Amino acid sequence: MPPNTRLLVKWWGLPYADCTWETIDGHDDFDMLLERYTQFDHESLKRPYSVPPSLANVDESNKPSKGVQCVARWLLATWFEKEGVCFVDNSPLCKHAEVAANFIADRKRQYDEHGPSLIIVAESELEHWSREFSRIAPDVNVVEYGGSATCRATVQQHEWSFVGAFPRATNGVSTPRFNVLITTHSTVVLDIVLLRQVRWESVIMVENAQKFTAETSSLLSRLGSLHANHRVLMFRAADFSDLHVTLNILEFLKRAPTSMRNLEARLLNLSQEEACMQTAALLAVLTMDYQFCEAALRNKQALAEADACMGTLHTARLLELSEIVLASKVAKESDRRSVFPACFDYTSTQYLGLLHQLQALHDMYRPLVSAEQR
């Protein structure tokens, strides 16, 4: 490329409104960054392309911990099954960003899925999430979308799509050039119509507040209108004493409309307190708790004990089911990684009791049977 070629540069830590035009020889990293940008476009357009060795290698020092790897694999399995789920981590070093980055990177590297994912975070978390993706998944094209109208217009012009402002596929839905769009709660409210024009592989909503507010609940309702194959809610800890909030979360996770109507019909027969307990239990069925995950992996033998923690046992079951799903996708039973110890008794009263409780909760989505139908 001629030395006087100019590039529009987005700088770390600065908004898109502060992009500047620079010559190709103005920075030591420009050649590598331009090569990566070209790589992203070729991948998204599915053109033949040889990835330079400097871009193909992934830094082994960023290899995830066993817990992060297991949760990322669980998210992969739920993506395959198109199942909406929750991930909770209330530890000081919250793993939300690390788990999401590994999940999306593994999906691209192992299953060649480049489809776009939308991640919604707090304004203060935007740069942290971008840096985590840059560290863990440099081969994933991540775009920050937020800030002023000028910043968002710059993204729409230069980062959103390949030809013109918003090219459409044959079904009228936009085909973006990015793999991941990280945005904020307020930006989603402003640009929900634009976001509806994209068919998302995954929508990941992150809420770090200790209590889901009315604003968050309203945002979840808006997100329900997006085209998405897979939905994830990540949070630290939450008080699910508000029935309206828990129902909005279940609806965001995209239970079928008929199932939600069946659930609401059953809740009408319960007191407010009982209804809150039931919906909170339904959310627990769909939730992976990182602390329980670490406990299950740290001491597998404890899972076989009579007094095993039910939360840890349920988490181990989620991990086991995810390995079954992933093994089935590659048709290699030998690839399956069992979480339970070899001595685990799947017919034990405790484990069968857990399965019975899960089935009873699942039945909440079934239609009520009237006396006449019986």
Secondary structure, 3 states (H helix, E strand, C coil): CCCCCEEEECCCCCCHHHCEEEECCCCCCHHHHHHHHHHHHHHHCCCCCCCCHHHHCCCHHHCCCHHHHHHHHHHHHHHHHCCCEEEECCCCCCCHHHHHHHHHHHHHHHHCCCCCEEEEECHHHHHHHHHHHHHHCCCCCEEEECCCHHHHHHHHHHCCECCCCCCECCCCCECECCCEEEEEHHHHHHCHHHHCCEEEEEEEEEECCCCCCHHHHHHHHHHCCCEEEEEEEEECCCCCCCHHHHHHHHHHCCCCHHHHHHHHHHHCCCCHHHHHHHHHHHHHHCEEEHHHHHHHHHCHHHHHCCCCCHHHHHHHHHHHHHHHHHHHHHCCHHHCCCCCCCCCCCCCHHHHHHHHHHHHHHHHHCCCCCCCCC
